[in-house]
Amino acid sequence: MVNLPYGVLRAFLTPFLMVLFRPKVTGLRHVPATGPVIIASNHLSFSDSVFMPLVVPRKVTFLAKSEYFTSPGPKGLLKKLTFIALGQVPVDRSGGRRSEAALVTGLKVLSEGNCIGIYPEGTRSPDGRLYKGRTGIVRLAIESGAPIVPVAMFDTDKIQPTGKVVPKIMRVKMIFGEPIYMTGDPTNLQLLRDLTDDLMRKIQQLSGQEYVDIYATRRKAEVDDSEK
């Protein structure tokens, strides 16, 4: 069931999205109308979490970083309310046992027949390229039995670059690929790695991005170090 804030925000934003950004969407039929499903997208901009859910006919719940809900001051409060209205769930994704919280939360949402949105890269691309995927998404798919629908977002980094609040008005494009079912032993780390790499190759085929076989967080750290 769609909660009131999410439903109100969707009703308010959708007409603006359609008129101003004229989304070109391919393959939306691949998203099942009912039942558990994981939508796996590349991640270019904060606005990915707005544009993509607004074109999907059913509610998309993202497992968002808990820091988004705890930022101080009026800006932090606004961010928190926005994420709540978008139907996002706060989880600690910083690794180790904390990552288990994301898995448990995700399994609960999927067990209720809902749709989850995940960015396998774990963070926004620092330069528009596609980076190595985190294996948690495949483990979640195997343990839940939910299919993964790969998605490619286009030009959202131009529409809303990092740090920019007001988006640029231009057309946004999305491609939804065919559902992928993951099977095997969810404790087999090599299997999880191989299946995640396969998923990232599928996203790369849809997006046409250059693929980089390192984590985006590592690349961001390298950039930060070089600027010091």
N, C-alpha and C positions, 0 to 999 in steps of 0.2 A: 504494500500500500504506500502511495506517495504521501509523505508528510506535508503539512500545510506550507511551511517555509519553502520547501523545494518546489512544490506545485506552483506557488505564487511567483517565485523567482523565474521559473521556467516560462510561465505564461507571460511574464513581463518582458523577458529577454528575447524570446524566440522571434517575435515580429521584427525587432531591431536587427537580429542576426540575419534574417532572411532578406531584409531590405538593404542593409548597409554592406554586408559581407558576402551576400549571394553565394552561399556554400555550394560547391560542386561535389556531390557525394556519389561514390561508386561502390556497389557491393553491399549496401546496407541490408539486403535480404539475407546475408549470411549470419546476421545476429538473430539467434533464436528468439521467438516472441515470448516464450515462457521457459522456466527451468533455469538451473544454475549455468552461468557462463562467465568466462573471464575475457575481457577485452584488453589486449596487449598492444600498446602504441609506442611509437618513437616519441621523443619528448624534446620539443624545440623551444617552448615558451609556456609561461604560466597560463596563457589563454587556451592552451590545449585542453585544460580541465574545464573550460567553459564551452568552447565550440563543439567538441566531440559529444559530450553528454546531451547537448541540446538537439542534435540531429538523431540520436538514438531514441526510438519510440518508448523504451522503458527506462526506468531510473538506473543510473550508473553510480555505484558507490565506490569512491576511491579510498584507499588506505593511505591517509596523508601523514606526513611527519608531525609528531606531537608538538614540535616547536612552533608550527603554524597556529596553534591554539593557545600558546602561552606567551606570545610577544607582549611587552608592556606598552602602556599608553593608549591613546585614542586610536592610533593607527593599528595597534595590535588587536584592539577590540573589534575594529571594523573587519580586519582580516579573519578573526575568529568567527564572527557572525556570517561572513561571506562563505567560509568553508562549511559551516553548519548548514546554511541555506542550500549549498550545492550538494548536500548529502554526503559529505566526506567524514570519515571516521578517523580520529587520532590514534596513532600507534607509534611506539618507539621502534624505529627501524635501524638503530645504530649498530646492530650486530650481536653475535653470540646468543645468549639466552634471551636477550631483548627481541631478537628477530622472531623467536618463538611466539611472542605476543601477536605479531603481525599474522603469522600462520594461523594461530588459534582464532583470531578475529575474522580472518578471511574464510576459514572453514565454516564458522558460524553463519556468516552472511550467505555463503553458497548453500549451506544445508537448508536454508529457508527458501531456496529457489530463486535467489536474487542474482543480479549482475554486478560484477566487480570490474573496475578499471585499474590497470597496473601499468606502470612504466618500467619495463624490465631493466633499463639502463640505471634506474635508481635515482637519477637526477637529470636536470636539463643538459642537453649537449652544449658544451662551451663554444663550439665552432660550427655547428650545423652538420657535423658528421655523426654517424651512428656508432655507438660504443658497445662494448662487451656487456652482455646481459647477466643479471644476477639470477641464481638458480632457484630462488624461492618460488618463483611463479610456476615452474614445472612441478616442484614438489606439491604445491597447492593444487595443481590440476590433477596430478596422479591421485592424491589422497581424497579429493572431492569427487573425481569422476567428471568434472565440468570441462567442456571443450574450451579451447583458447581461440579467439578470433583475432588474428593479427591486423593491425591498423597502421596506415601511413598518413601522417599529417604533413601538409605542405604550406610553406610560407608564413607560418605563425610566428616564427622568429623575426620576420620582417614586419608583421602586423604589430607585435608587441615585444620588442627586444627586452632583454633583462634590464630591470631598473626603470623601464618606461611604464607609466601608469595609464596614460591615454593612448589607446591603440590607433594605428594608422588604418584608414579605411581602404581596404583592398580585398580582393576575392580570396576566400579560403577554400582549400581542396582537401578531401579525405578519401582514402581508398580502404575498404574493408575486405579482407581476404577470407577464404574459406575456413571453416572451423577445423581445428587440429585437436585430435584426441591423444593424450599422453598416457602411456601405460608402462608398467615396470615396477621395480623395487624403489620406493621413495627414499631408502637409506643408502642406495648405491650412488656415491658422490660422482663417480665418473659418468654414470648414466645421466644424472641430472645435468652435468656439464655438457655432455654431447647433445642432449635434447634441447637445452637452452641455446646452444650454438645454432642448432637447426632452426629454432624459432627466430633468432636474430637474422639468419640468412633469409628467411621468408619475409620478414619486415623490410630487409634491405632490398629484396626483389621488388617489393611494392613501392618503396620510397625512392629508390635509385640513389640513395646516399652512399658516400664512401664509407666503408666499414673500417673501424679501428679496433684491434684486438687487445685493448686495455680498458679498464673501467674509467668512466667519465670522471669520477671523483679523483682518480690519480692524475688525469690530464689537467683538471682544474688546479690541483696542488702544484703541478709542474709550472703552470702559468703564473700562479701566485708567487712561487719561489723566484721565477725569472724576473718578476717585477719588483722584487725587494732590492 
